Amino acid sequence: MSTKQIVQDLLQKLPEDVSLHDVAREIEFVAAVRQGVAEIERGERIPIEEIERELPFHQGQ
């Protein structure tokens, strides 16, 4: 599915009275998810253990 098709599909699913700001946020969310999936497919992921070490509530445990 092309980027244009993804945006068109998203627009079809949003309510008629959606704000331009909300449309932009939805597009940003879809873009971030697609980027994350692409990174995973390329093997560019961070192990969960490394992420947990960076979280403040795991400090000193």
PQR file of N, CA, C, O and H, with PARSE charges and radii, in Angstrom:
ATOM      1  N   MET A   1       0.853  -1.172   0.000 -0.4000 1.5000
ATOM      2  CA  MET A   1       0.000   0.000   0.000 -0.0000 2.0000
ATOM      3  C   MET A   1       0.900   1.236   0.000  0.5500 1.7000
ATOM      4  O   MET A   1       1.839   1.322   0.791 -0.5500 1.4000
ATOM      5  N   SER A   2       0.619   2.174  -0.870 -0.4000 1.5000
ATOM      6  CA  SER A   2       1.428   3.393  -0.951 -0.0000 2.0000
ATOM      7  C   SER A   2       1.106   4.326   0.214  0.5500 1.7000
ATOM      8  O   SER A   2       0.087   4.181   0.890 -0.5500 1.4000
ATOM      9  H   SER A   2      -0.144   2.104  -1.513  0.4000 1.0000
ATOM     10  N   THR A   3       1.990   5.272   0.424 -0.4000 1.5000
ATOM     11  CA  THR A   3       1.776   6.261   1.478 -0.0000 2.0000
ATOM     12  C   THR A   3       0.486   7.031   1.232  0.5500 1.7000
ATOM     13  O   THR A   3      -0.288   7.273   2.158 -0.5500 1.4000
ATOM     14  H   THR A   3       2.818   5.389  -0.125  0.4000 1.0000
ATOM     15  N   LYS A   4       0.262   7.407   0.005 -0.4000 1.5000
ATOM     16  CA  LYS A   4      -0.950   8.154  -0.340 -0.0000 2.0000
ATOM     17  C   LYS A   4      -2.202   7.325  -0.039  0.5500 1.7000
ATOM     18  O   LYS A   4      -3.192   7.853   0.467 -0.5500 1.4000
ATOM     19  H   LYS A   4       0.891   7.210  -0.748  0.4000 1.0000
ATOM     20  N   GLN A   5      -2.154   6.045  -0.347 -0.4000 1.5000
ATOM     21  CA  GLN A   5      -3.295   5.162  -0.061 -0.0000 2.0000
ATOM     22  C   GLN A   5      -3.524   5.028   1.438  0.5500 1.7000
ATOM     23  O   GLN A   5      -4.667   4.986   1.892 -0.5500 1.4000
ATOM     24  H   GLN A   5      -1.349   5.616  -0.758  0.4000 1.0000
ATOM     25  N   ILE A   6      -2.448   4.962   2.204 -0.4000 1.5000
ATOM     26  CA  ILE A   6      -2.567   4.852   3.665 -0.0000 2.0000
ATOM     27  C   ILE A   6      -3.244   6.101   4.223  0.5500 1.7000
ATOM     28  O   ILE A   6      -4.129   5.996   5.072 -0.5500 1.4000
ATOM     29  H   ILE A   6      -1.519   4.996   1.836  0.4000 1.0000
ATOM     30  N   VAL A   7      -2.837   7.284   3.755 -0.4000 1.5000
ATOM     31  CA  VAL A   7      -3.437   8.535   4.228 -0.0000 2.0000
ATOM     32  C   VAL A   7      -4.898   8.616   3.796  0.5500 1.7000
ATOM     33  O   VAL A   7      -5.748   9.041   4.578 -0.5500 1.4000
ATOM     34  H   VAL A   7      -2.118   7.370   3.065  0.4000 1.0000
ATOM     35  N   GLN A   8      -5.197   8.220   2.579 -0.4000 1.5000
ATOM     36  CA  GLN A   8      -6.579   8.244   2.110 -0.0000 2.0000
ATOM     37  C   GLN A   8      -7.453   7.313   2.958  0.5500 1.7000
ATOM     38  O   GLN A   8      -8.578   7.665   3.313 -0.5500 1.4000
ATOM     39  H   GLN A   8      -4.507   7.874   1.944  0.4000 1.0000
ATOM     40  N   ASP A   9      -6.938   6.144   3.276 -0.4000 1.5000
ATOM     41  CA  ASP A   9      -7.668   5.195   4.114 -0.0000 2.0000
ATOM     42  C   ASP A   9      -7.901   5.774   5.505  0.5500 1.7000
ATOM     43  O   ASP A   9      -8.992   5.658   6.062 -0.5500 1.4000
ATOM     44  H   ASP A   9      -6.024   5.858   2.988  0.4000 1.0000
ATOM     45  N   LEU A  10      -6.873   6.392   6.053 -0.4000 1.5000
ATOM     46  CA  LEU A  10      -6.983   7.021   7.365 -0.0000 2.0000
ATOM     47  C   LEU A  10      -8.049   8.116   7.353  0.5500 1.7000
ATOM     48  O   LEU A  10      -8.879   8.186   8.260 -0.5500 1.4000
ATOM     49  H   LEU A  10      -5.986   6.487   5.600  0.4000 1.0000
ATOM     50  N   LEU A  11      -8.027   8.959   6.342 -0.4000 1.5000
ATOM     51  CA  LEU A  11      -9.005  10.038   6.240 -0.0000 2.0000
ATOM     52  C   LEU A  11     -10.430   9.505   6.153  0.5500 1.7000
ATOM     53  O   LEU A  11     -11.354  10.109   6.699 -0.5500 1.4000
ATOM     54  H   LEU A  11      -7.352   8.902   5.605  0.4000 1.0000
ATOM     55  N   GLN A  12     -10.612   8.393   5.478 -0.4000 1.5000
ATOM     56  CA  GLN A  12     -11.941   7.797   5.363 -0.0000 2.0000
ATOM     57  C   GLN A  12     -12.458   7.327   6.715  0.5500 1.7000
ATOM     58  O   GLN A  12     -13.667   7.325   6.951 -0.5500 1.4000
ATOM     59  H   GLN A  12      -9.862   7.903   5.034  0.4000 1.0000
ATOM     60  N   LYS A  13     -11.563   6.932   7.593 -0.4000 1.5000
ATOM     61  CA  LYS A  13     -11.949   6.383   8.894 -0.0000 2.0000
ATOM     62  C   LYS A  13     -12.193   7.450   9.960  0.5500 1.7000
ATOM     63  O   LYS A  13     -12.815   7.173  10.986 -0.5500 1.4000
ATOM     64  H   LYS A  13     -10.582   6.933   7.401  0.4000 1.0000
ATOM     65  N   LEU A  14     -11.706   8.663   9.720 -0.4000 1.5000
ATOM     66  CA  LEU A  14     -11.864   9.732  10.704 -0.0000 2.0000
ATOM     67  C   LEU A  14     -13.249  10.371  10.582  0.5500 1.7000
ATOM     68  O   LEU A  14     -13.836  10.386   9.500 -0.5500 1.4000
ATOM     69  H   LEU A  14     -11.201   8.888   8.886  0.4000 1.0000
ATOM     70  N   PRO A  15     -13.765  10.895  11.690 -0.5600 1.5000
ATOM     71  CA  PRO A  15     -15.078  11.555  11.634  0.2800 2.0000
ATOM     72  C   PRO A  15     -15.023  12.837  10.788  0.5500 1.7000
ATOM     73  O   PRO A  15     -13.962  13.436  10.616 -0.5500 1.4000
ATOM     74  N   GLU A  16     -16.167  13.235  10.273 -0.4000 1.5000
ATOM     75  CA  GLU A  16     -16.253  14.416   9.413 -0.0000 2.0000
ATOM     76  C   GLU A  16     -15.800  15.692  10.116  0.5500 1.7000
ATOM     77  O   GLU A  16     -15.256  16.587   9.468 -0.5500 1.4000
ATOM     78  H   GLU A  16     -17.029  12.748  10.413  0.4000 1.0000
ATOM     79  N   ASP A  17     -16.010  15.792  11.416 -0.4000 1.5000
ATOM     80  CA  ASP A  17     -15.690  17.023  12.138 -0.0000 2.0000
ATOM     81  C   ASP A  17     -14.301  17.009  12.765  0.5500 1.7000
ATOM     82  O   ASP A  17     -14.032  17.796  13.673 -0.5500 1.4000
ATOM     83  H   ASP A  17     -16.452  15.065  11.942  0.4000 1.0000
ATOM     84  N   VAL A  18     -13.422  16.141  12.304 -0.4000 1.5000
ATOM     85  CA  VAL A  18     -12.075  16.036  12.855 -0.0000 2.0000
ATOM     86  C   VAL A  18     -11.303  17.326  12.563  0.5500 1.7000
ATOM     87  O   VAL A  18     -11.447  17.918  11.493 -0.5500 1.4000
ATOM     88  H   VAL A  18     -13.640  15.502  11.567  0.4000 1.0000
ATOM     89  N   SER A  19     -10.490  17.748  13.517 -0.4000 1.5000
ATOM     90  CA  SER A  19      -9.690  18.956  13.319 -0.0000 2.0000
ATOM     91  C   SER A  19      -8.443  18.631  12.496  0.5500 1.7000
ATOM     92  O   SER A  19      -8.004  17.483  12.429 -0.5500 1.4000
ATOM     93  H   SER A  19     -10.373  17.267  14.386  0.4000 1.0000
ATOM     94  N   LEU A  20      -7.894  19.655  11.882 -0.4000 1.5000
ATOM     95  CA  LEU A  20      -6.669  19.491  11.115 -0.0000 2.0000
ATOM     96  C   LEU A  20      -5.526  19.036  12.021  0.5500 1.7000
ATOM     97  O   LEU A  20      -4.675  18.245  11.614 -0.5500 1.4000
ATOM     98  H   LEU A  20      -8.250  20.588  11.937  0.4000 1.0000
ATOM     99  N   HIS A  21      -5.520  19.539  13.239 -0.4000 1.5000
ATOM    100  CA  HIS A  21      -4.506  19.143  14.222 -0.0000 2.0000
ATOM    101  C   HIS A  21      -4.606  17.636  14.510  0.5500 1.7000
ATOM    102  O   HIS A  21      -3.587  16.948  14.571 -0.5500 1.4000
ATOM    103  H   HIS A  21      -6.211  20.181  13.569  0.4000 1.0000
ATOM    104  N   ASP A  22      -5.820  17.131  14.684 -0.4000 1.5000
ATOM    105  CA  ASP A  22      -6.002  15.699  14.945 -0.0000 2.0000
ATOM    106  C   ASP A  22      -5.602  14.852  13.741  0.5500 1.7000
ATOM    107  O   ASP A  22      -5.054  13.761  13.903 -0.5500 1.4000
ATOM    108  H   ASP A  22      -6.648  17.690  14.635  0.4000 1.0000
ATOM    109  N   VAL A  23      -5.873  15.349  12.531 -0.4000 1.5000
ATOM    110  CA  VAL A  23      -5.451  14.636  11.321 -0.0000 2.0000
ATOM    111  C   VAL A  23      -3.931  14.535  11.300  0.5500 1.7000
ATOM    112  O   VAL A  23      -3.375  13.475  11.012 -0.5500 1.4000
ATOM    113  H   VAL A  23      -6.318  16.234  12.399  0.4000 1.0000
ATOM    114  N   ALA A  24      -3.266  15.640  11.605 -0.4000 1.5000
ATOM    115  CA  ALA A  24      -1.803  15.647  11.618 -0.0000 2.0000
ATOM    116  C   ALA A  24      -1.257  14.671  12.651  0.5500 1.7000
ATOM    117  O   ALA A  24      -0.297  13.952  12.376 -0.5500 1.4000
ATOM    118  H   ALA A  24      -3.718  16.501  11.839  0.4000 1.0000
ATOM    119  N   ARG A  25      -1.862  14.637  13.841 -0.4000 1.5000
ATOM    120  CA  ARG A  25      -1.411  13.695  14.880 -0.0000 2.0000
ATOM    121  C   ARG A  25      -1.597  12.253  14.434  0.5500 1.7000
ATOM    122  O   ARG A  25      -0.728  11.415  14.676 -0.5500 1.4000
ATOM    123  H   ARG A  25      -2.642  15.221  14.065  0.4000 1.0000
ATOM    124  N   GLU A  26      -2.708  11.953  13.792 -0.4000 1.5000
ATOM    125  CA  GLU A  26      -2.952  10.587  13.312 -0.0000 2.0000
ATOM    126  C   GLU A  26      -1.917  10.188  12.263  0.5500 1.7000
ATOM    127  O   GLU A  26      -1.401   9.071  12.283 -0.5500 1.4000
ATOM    128  H   GLU A  26      -3.414  12.633  13.596  0.4000 1.0000
ATOM    129  N   ILE A  27      -1.621  11.101  11.354 -0.4000 1.5000
ATOM    130  CA  ILE A  27      -0.622  10.809  10.320 -0.0000 2.0000
ATOM    131  C   ILE A  27       0.752  10.607  10.955  0.5500 1.7000
ATOM    132  O   ILE A  27       1.488   9.704  10.557 -0.5500 1.4000
ATOM    133  H   ILE A  27      -2.040  12.009  11.337  0.4000 1.0000
ATOM    134  N   GLU A  28       1.106  11.436  11.934 -0.4000 1.5000
ATOM    135  CA  GLU A  28       2.385  11.275  12.629 -0.0000 2.0000
ATOM    136  C   GLU A  28       2.464   9.919  13.327  0.5500 1.7000
ATOM    137  O   GLU A  28       3.512   9.273  13.319 -0.5500 1.4000
ATOM    138  H   GLU A  28       0.508  12.170  12.258  0.4000 1.0000
ATOM    139  N   PHE A  29       1.351   9.490  13.934 -0.4000 1.5000
ATOM    140  CA  PHE A  29       1.332   8.204  14.621 -0.0000 2.0000
ATOM    141  C   PHE A  29       1.549   7.064  13.627  0.5500 1.7000
ATOM    142  O   PHE A  29       2.361   6.170  13.864 -0.5500 1.4000
ATOM    143  H   PHE A  29       0.500  10.016  13.941  0.4000 1.0000
ATOM    144  N   VAL A  30       0.819   7.103  12.519 -0.4000 1.5000
ATOM    145  CA  VAL A  30       0.957   6.048  11.504 -0.0000 2.0000
ATOM    146  C   VAL A  30       2.389   6.041  10.966  0.5500 1.7000
ATOM    147  O   VAL A  30       2.969   4.973  10.771 -0.5500 1.4000
ATOM    148  H   VAL A  30       0.159   7.829  12.326  0.4000 1.0000
ATOM    149  N   ALA A  31       2.957   7.212  10.728 -0.4000 1.5000
ATOM    150  CA  ALA A  31       4.326   7.295  10.225 -0.0000 2.0000
ATOM    151  C   ALA A  31       5.316   6.688  11.218  0.5500 1.7000
ATOM    152  O   ALA A  31       6.233   5.970  10.819 -0.5500 1.4000
ATOM    153  H   ALA A  31       2.485   8.079  10.886  0.4000 1.0000
ATOM    154  N   ALA A  32       5.136   6.972  12.505 -0.4000 1.5000
ATOM    155  CA  ALA A  32       6.037   6.436  13.529 -0.0000 2.0000
ATOM    156  C   ALA A  32       5.936   4.923  13.613  0.5500 1.7000
ATOM    157  O   ALA A  32       6.951   4.239  13.746 -0.5500 1.4000
ATOM    158  H   ALA A  32       4.392   7.556  12.829  0.4000 1.0000
ATOM    159  N   VAL A  33       4.728   4.398  13.538 -0.4000 1.5000
ATOM    160  CA  VAL A  33       4.548   2.940  13.580 -0.0000 2.0000
ATOM    161  C   VAL A  33       5.203   2.298  12.364  0.5500 1.7000
ATOM    162  O   VAL A  33       5.914   1.301  12.492 -0.5500 1.4000
ATOM    163  H   VAL A  33       3.904   4.954  13.430  0.4000 1.0000
ATOM    164  N   ARG A  34       4.963   2.868  11.184 -0.4000 1.5000
ATOM    165  CA  ARG A  34       5.574   2.319   9.961 -0.0000 2.0000
ATOM    166  C   ARG A  34       7.091   2.372  10.031  0.5500 1.7000
ATOM    167  O   ARG A  34       7.762   1.440   9.589 -0.5500 1.4000
ATOM    168  H   ARG A  34       4.385   3.678  11.080  0.4000 1.0000
ATOM    169  N   GLN A  35       7.644   3.452  10.582 -0.4000 1.5000
ATOM    170  CA  GLN A  35       9.087   3.563  10.721 -0.0000 2.0000
ATOM    171  C   GLN A  35       9.609   2.493  11.677  0.5500 1.7000
ATOM    172  O   GLN A  35      10.630   1.860  11.407 -0.5500 1.4000
ATOM    173  H   GLN A  35       7.099   4.210  10.941  0.4000 1.0000
ATOM    174  N   GLY A  36       8.914   2.292  12.786 -0.4000 1.5000
ATOM    175  CA  GLY A  36       9.325   1.265  13.745 -0.0000 2.0000
ATOM    176  C   GLY A  36       9.305  -0.125  13.152  0.5500 1.7000
ATOM    177  O   GLY A  36      10.223  -0.914  13.376 -0.5500 1.4000
ATOM    178  H   GLY A  36       8.085   2.806  13.005  0.4000 1.0000
ATOM    179  N   VAL A  37       8.269  -0.428  12.400 -0.4000 1.5000
ATOM    180  CA  VAL A  37       8.172  -1.744  11.753 -0.0000 2.0000
ATOM    181  C   VAL A  37       9.308  -1.915  10.745  0.5500 1.7000
ATOM    182  O   VAL A  37       9.917  -2.983  10.674 -0.5500 1.4000
ATOM    183  H   VAL A  37       7.523   0.213  12.219  0.4000 1.0000
ATOM    184  N   ALA A  38       9.591  -0.882   9.975 -0.4000 1.5000
ATOM    185  CA  ALA A  38      10.682  -0.951   8.995 -0.0000 2.0000
ATOM    186  C   ALA A  38      12.023  -1.182   9.691  0.5500 1.7000
ATOM    187  O   ALA A  38      12.847  -1.956   9.204 -0.5500 1.4000
ATOM    188  H   ALA A  38       9.096  -0.015  10.033  0.4000 1.0000
ATOM    189  N   GLU A  39      12.245  -0.520  10.821 -0.4000 1.5000
ATOM    190  CA  GLU A  39      13.491  -0.707  11.567 -0.0000 2.0000
ATOM    191  C   GLU A  39      13.606  -2.135  12.078  0.5500 1.7000
ATOM    192  O   GLU A  39      14.682  -2.730  12.017 -0.5500 1.4000
ATOM    193  H   GLU A  39      11.575   0.108  11.217  0.4000 1.0000
ATOM    194  N   ILE A  40      12.528  -2.680  12.573 -0.4000 1.5000
ATOM    195  CA  ILE A  40      12.536  -4.063  13.047 -0.0000 2.0000
ATOM    196  C   ILE A  40      12.847  -5.009  11.900  0.5500 1.7000
ATOM    197  O   ILE A  40      13.639  -5.940  12.049 -0.5500 1.4000
ATOM    198  H   ILE A  40      11.654  -2.197  12.623  0.4000 1.0000
ATOM    199  N   GLU A  41      12.218  -4.768  10.753 -0.4000 1.5000
ATOM    200  CA  GLU A  41      12.453  -5.627   9.588 -0.0000 2.0000
ATOM    201  C   GLU A  41      13.902  -5.566   9.120  0.5500 1.7000
ATOM    202  O   GLU A  41      14.419  -6.540   8.573 -0.5500 1.4000
ATOM    203  H   GLU A  41      11.574  -4.012  10.632  0.4000 1.0000
ATOM    204  N   ARG A  42      14.564  -4.418   9.332 -0.4000 1.5000
ATOM    205  CA  ARG A  42      15.974  -4.277   8.962 -0.0000 2.0000
ATOM    206  C   ARG A  42      16.910  -4.767  10.066  0.5500 1.7000
ATOM    207  O   ARG A  42      18.130  -4.725   9.912 -0.5500 1.4000
ATOM    208  H   ARG A  42      14.144  -3.627   9.776  0.4000 1.0000
ATOM    209  N   GLY A  43      16.344  -5.229  11.170 -0.4000 1.5000
ATOM    210  CA  GLY A  43      17.152  -5.708  12.283 -0.0000 2.0000
ATOM    211  C   GLY A  43      17.691  -4.593  13.157  0.5500 1.7000
ATOM    212  O   GLY A  43      18.620  -4.808  13.936 -0.5500 1.4000
ATOM    213  H   GLY A  43      15.352  -5.263  11.295  0.4000 1.0000
ATOM    214  N   GLU A  44      17.128  -3.422  13.038 -0.4000 1.5000
ATOM    215  CA  GLU A  44      17.580  -2.257  13.816 -0.0000 2.0000
ATOM    216  C   GLU A  44      16.710  -2.079  15.050  0.5500 1.7000
ATOM    217  O   GLU A  44      16.005  -1.079  15.181 -0.5500 1.4000
ATOM    218  H   GLU A  44      16.373  -3.247  12.406  0.4000 1.0000
ATOM    219  N   ARG A  45      16.759  -3.020  15.926 -0.4000 1.5000
ATOM    220  CA  ARG A  45      15.942  -2.905  17.135 -0.0000 2.0000
ATOM    221  C   ARG A  45      16.847  -2.919  18.358  0.5500 1.7000
ATOM    222  O   ARG A  45      17.995  -3.359  18.306 -0.5500 1.4000
ATOM    223  H   ARG A  45      17.332  -3.833  15.820  0.4000 1.0000
ATOM    224  N   ILE A  46      16.293  -2.424  19.461 -0.4000 1.5000
ATOM    225  CA  ILE A  46      17.034  -2.364  20.719 -0.0000 2.0000
ATOM    226  C   ILE A  46      16.460  -3.435  21.646  0.5500 1.7000
ATOM    227  O   ILE A  46      15.246  -3.487  21.838 -0.5500 1.4000
ATOM    228  H   ILE A  46      15.360  -2.067  19.504  0.4000 1.0000
ATOM    229  N   PRO A  47      17.299  -4.284  22.220 -0.5600 1.5000
ATOM    230  CA  PRO A  47      16.793  -5.309  23.136  0.2800 2.0000
ATOM    231  C   PRO A  47      16.049  -4.680  24.314  0.5500 1.7000
ATOM    232  O   PRO A  47      16.454  -3.628  24.808 -0.5500 1.4000
ATOM    233  N   ILE A  48      14.987  -5.300  24.759 -0.4000 1.5000
ATOM    234  CA  ILE A  48      14.152  -4.776  25.841 -0.0000 2.0000
ATOM    235  C   ILE A  48      14.957  -4.550  27.118  0.5500 1.7000
ATOM    236  O   ILE A  48      14.665  -3.627  27.878 -0.5500 1.4000
ATOM    237  H   ILE A  48      14.657  -6.155  24.357  0.4000 1.0000
ATOM    238  N   GLU A  49      15.955  -5.377  27.356 -0.4000 1.5000
ATOM    239  CA  GLU A  49      16.778  -5.221  28.548 -0.0000 2.0000
ATOM    240  C   GLU A  49      17.519  -3.879  28.538  0.5500 1.7000
ATOM    241  O   GLU A  49      17.670  -3.238  29.578 -0.5500 1.4000
ATOM    242  H   GLU A  49      16.191  -6.127  26.738  0.4000 1.0000
ATOM    243  N   GLU A  50      17.971  -3.470  27.375 -0.4000 1.5000
ATOM    244  CA  GLU A  50      18.669  -2.191  27.255 -0.0000 2.0000
ATOM    245  C   GLU A  50      17.699  -1.031  27.493  0.5500 1.7000
ATOM    246  O   GLU A  50      18.055  -0.045  28.139 -0.5500 1.4000
ATOM    247  H   GLU A  50      17.849  -3.991  26.530  0.4000 1.0000
ATOM    248  N   ILE A  51      16.506  -1.144  26.984 -0.4000 1.5000
ATOM    249  CA  ILE A  51      15.493  -0.108  27.194 -0.0000 2.0000
ATOM    250  C   ILE A  51      15.141  -0.023  28.672  0.5500 1.7000
ATOM    251  O   ILE A  51      15.046   1.073  29.225 -0.5500 1.4000
ATOM    252  H   ILE A  51      16.217  -1.944  26.459  0.4000 1.0000
ATOM    253  N   GLU A  52      14.948  -1.167  29.316 -0.4000 1.5000
ATOM    254  CA  GLU A  52      14.594  -1.182  30.741 -0.0000 2.0000
ATOM    255  C   GLU A  52      15.673  -0.526  31.593  0.5500 1.7000
ATOM    256  O   GLU A  52      15.355   0.145  32.574 -0.5500 1.4000
ATOM    257  H   GLU A  52      15.026  -2.057  28.868  0.4000 1.0000
ATOM    258  N   ARG A  53      16.939  -0.705  31.238 -0.4000 1.5000
ATOM    259  CA  ARG A  53      18.025  -0.080  31.989 -0.0000 2.0000
ATOM    260  C   ARG A  53      17.961   1.441  31.895  0.5500 1.7000
ATOM    261  O   ARG A  53      18.410   2.132  32.810 -0.5500 1.4000
ATOM    262  H   ARG A  53      17.197  -1.250  30.440  0.4000 1.0000
ATOM    263  N   GLU A  54      17.419   1.969  30.818 -0.4000 1.5000
ATOM    264  CA  GLU A  54      17.341   3.409  30.607 -0.0000 2.0000
ATOM    265  C   GLU A  54      16.142   4.039  31.313  0.5500 1.7000
ATOM    266  O   GLU A  54      16.125   5.254  31.513 -0.5500 1.4000
ATOM    267  H   GLU A  54      17.054   1.408  30.075  0.4000 1.0000
ATOM    268  N   LEU A  55      15.146   3.250  31.693 -0.4000 1.5000
ATOM    269  CA  LEU A  55      13.942   3.783  32.325 -0.0000 2.0000
ATOM    270  C   LEU A  55      14.225   4.189  33.764  0.5500 1.7000
ATOM    271  O   LEU A  55      14.907   3.460  34.483 -0.5500 1.4000
ATOM    272  H   LEU A  55      15.161   2.263  31.530  0.4000 1.0000
ATOM    273  N   PRO A  56      13.716   5.335  34.196 -0.5600 1.5000
ATOM    274  CA  PRO A  56      14.024   5.835  35.546  0.2800 2.0000
ATOM    275  C   PRO A  56      13.598   4.897  36.681  0.5500 1.7000
ATOM    276  O   PRO A  56      14.284   4.828  37.701 -0.5500 1.4000
ATOM    277  N   PHE A  57      12.508   4.191  36.530 -0.4000 1.5000
ATOM    278  CA  PHE A  57      12.043   3.346  37.628 -0.0000 2.0000
ATOM    279  C   PHE A  57      12.846   2.070  37.760  0.5500 1.7000
ATOM    280  O   PHE A  57      12.629   1.307  38.701 -0.5500 1.4000
ATOM    281  H   PHE A  57      11.951   4.247  35.701  0.4000 1.0000
ATOM    282  N   HIS A  58      13.767   1.816  36.846 -0.4000 1.5000
ATOM    283  CA  HIS A  58      14.631   0.645  36.966 -0.0000 2.0000
ATOM    284  C   HIS A  58      16.004   0.997  37.510  0.5500 1.7000
ATOM    285  O   HIS A  58      16.839   0.113  37.702 -0.5500 1.4000
ATOM    286  H   HIS A  58      13.943   2.436  36.081  0.4000 1.0000
ATOM    287  N   GLN A  59      16.245   2.264  37.759 -0.4000 1.5000
ATOM    288  CA  GLN A  59      17.539   2.688  38.284 -0.0000 2.0000
ATOM    289  C   GLN A  59      17.751   2.117  39.679  0.5500 1.7000
ATOM    290  O   GLN A  59      16.870   2.212  40.533 -0.5500 1.4000
ATOM    291  H   GLN A  59      15.567   2.982  37.602  0.4000 1.0000
ATOM    292  N   GLY A  60      18.895   1.537  39.905 -0.4000 1.5000
ATOM    293  CA  GLY A  60      19.258   1.032  41.208 -0.0000 2.0000
ATOM    294  C   GLY A  60      18.635  -0.306  41.573  0.5500 1.7000
ATOM    295  O   GLY A  60      18.777  -0.762  42.707 -0.5500 1.4000
ATOM    296  H   GLY A  60      19.611   1.460  39.211  0.4000 1.0000
ATOM    297  N   GLN A  61      17.963  -0.927  40.655 -0.4000 1.5000
ATOM    298  CA  GLN A  61      17.365  -2.249  40.957 -0.0000 2.0000
ATOM    299  C   GLN A  61      18.260  -3.359  40.488  0.5500 1.7000
ATOM    300  O   GLN A  61      17.927  -4.533  40.653 -0.5500 1.4000
ATOM    301  H   GLN A  61      17.847  -0.557  39.733  0.4000 1.0000
TER
END
